[in-house]
Amino acid sequence: MRVRGRLADRILDFLSTGEKTQVEISRALGLSRSRTSEILSELEIQGKIVRRKISERTIEVRLNRDSNLIVGILPSSEYVYLIEAMEDLGLNYILKIFNNSLEGFKELILGHIDILASPLVSGYIFFLLDERIKPIMGIAMGGGGVIKRSNQGLLGTTPFSKMDRLSRQQSGFQIVYYKGIEELLQAYEQRKVDAISIWEPYLTLYGGEPENIKETCCALFGNLDKDHREKLIRKYSELTASKLAPERGIKIISSKLGLEPDLIEKSLKSYKFDHSISKDDLERQLKALGIGMAKNLGDFLGDRDKDSI
């Protein structure tokens, strides 16, 4: 059942870029036609996909966008309360994990996903390219740190993110950029770099200490109507204020990342979960990244620049 769940996730990821035929799905994922048909039947019953026969031997498959939100996230434990909130509200959604924010925002701009959880500073960079990119709410503060085997040398990180910000505060290192967490961890394990800036749950997994920098890491971007936006923010605020463990969120993130639930839960101590976004906070982060003359921050944040929304 677990394997089938992983295969279903791979099929949904493959379909997130557009319609495919069953034959294309089988070939791309290396599955037999019968196994592909079996998994697609389950997804169709769940309302995740729609199938349409376009010829005697060809069946077209697409995501059911009419009844599902396509939600993009990065490989992080930061999104457990977001998932818990969507579960509590009874929203039908499909999760898609992106290696980095560049891939996620590209899919958001193209309309392949509905909402994206990604670093706040990355969102601002993409806002300068497309003014439709605006935050719905903040997600959390903290959640990152640096692990190192020496106090100088090469330090791996990801560009225009909170990890980039942390890296620039480390003296004695030359920064090297990588696409995502797999490349970062591989570079560190193979001793291609002497240190890396990473986020949770990988910081906890590798025994690192979180940096005591309480600034907004990720925010939620995309398109939600006013009613759904207000309900999601209200539910998120309620859940994070309750201090109760987001059990469903932990379970889902654990399954998606292939890590133990106990590790995901332990890593949550590095965060301060907060839906608010501060303009001053964003300005400090941008300045630390060398973007000192930030433009149109008011347009970017709108009414989100306040302690509560």
Secondary structure, 3 states (H helix, E strand, C coil): CHHHHHHHHHHHHHHCCCCEEHHHHHHHHCCCHHHHHHHHHHHHHCCCEEEEECCCCCEEEEECCCCCEEEEECCCHHHHHHHHHHHHCCCCEEEEECCCHHHHHHHHHHCCCCEEEEEHHHHHHHHCCCCCCCEEEECEEECEEEEECCCCEEEEECCCCHHHHHHHCCCCEEEEECCCHHHHHHHHHCCCCCEEEEECCHHHHCCCCECCCCCECEEEEECCCHHHHHHHHHHHHHHHHHCCCCHHHHHHHHHHHCCCHHHHHHHHHHEEECCCECHHHHHHHHHHCCCCCCCCHHHHHHHHEECCC
